[in-house]
Amino acid sequence: MESTREKQEVTLLEVLNRVINKGVVVSGDLVISIANVDLIYVGLRLVLASVESLGEGYWR
């Protein structure tokens, strides 16, 4: 069965442009433990957006 959708190539630059225009948040946690005892916890929060898009939604 053939799909009716057309395949469209998207460059990395186009993807970055779309992400920066809308903004993206990446979050993650890393816990290092031995014998079920947490020794190190690292939390990461990364926001990637243009200043213009941050100003429109965040500061209002």
Buried (B, 14 or more C-beta within 10 A) or exposed (E): EEEEEEEEEEEEEEEEEEEBEEBEEEEEEEEEEEEEEEEEEEEEEEEEBBEEEEEEEEEE
